[in-house]
């Protein structure tokens, strides 16, 4: 898997901005098949930073209802929270 296939997009929300400012942790949406080693390698190669730790979690799909019928509003996706050492930042989050 190519490094640009592993990382799909950065997640820039109020909570992720707070994590970046206080704990130097950055949040990304990644491919469901990617493991922690591939995520770490992709972040280090794309943004040229050192990665200390990678935490991953799978966000479950959102379900909706119309009457008695259920449907999927959004599919499941994988989130990665990447911890960097002090003094290193990813400029994409510092807008």
C-alpha positions, 0 to 999 in steps of 0.5 A, spaced: 500 500 500 502 506 497 503 512 503 498 516 500 493 511 500 494 510 507 492 517 510 486 519 507 485 526 510 486 530 517 481 531 522 480 538 524 475 539 529 475 542 536 477 536 539 483 534 535 485 542 535 485 541 542 489 535 542 494 538 537 495 544 542 496 541 549 498 533 547 502 534 541 497 529 538 494 529 531 488 525 528 487 522 521 482 518 517 486 512 515 484 506 510 481 500 514 486 495 512 492 500 514 496 497 521 500 502 526 506 500 522 504 503 515 500 509 519 507 511 522 511 510 516 506 514 512 506 520 517 513 520 517 515 520 510 509 525 508 510 530 513 517 529 515 516 528 523 518 523 528 512 519 530 512 516 538 506 513 538 500 511 534 493 509 537 487 507 532 480 506 533 474 504 528 468 508 528 462 504 527 457 506 522 451 511 523 445 508 522 438 511 520 431 509 521 425 511 516 419 508 519 420 501 520 426 500 515 433 501 517 439 504 513 446 506 513 447 513 513 455 513 513 460 507 513 465 505 518 471 508 518 478 508 521 481 513 525 489 514 527 491 519 533 499 520 532 503 522 538 509 527 536 515 529 540 515 536 543 518 541 538 515 538 532 508 540 529 504 538 523 503 545 519 497 543 516 493 543 523 496 550 525 491 554 521 
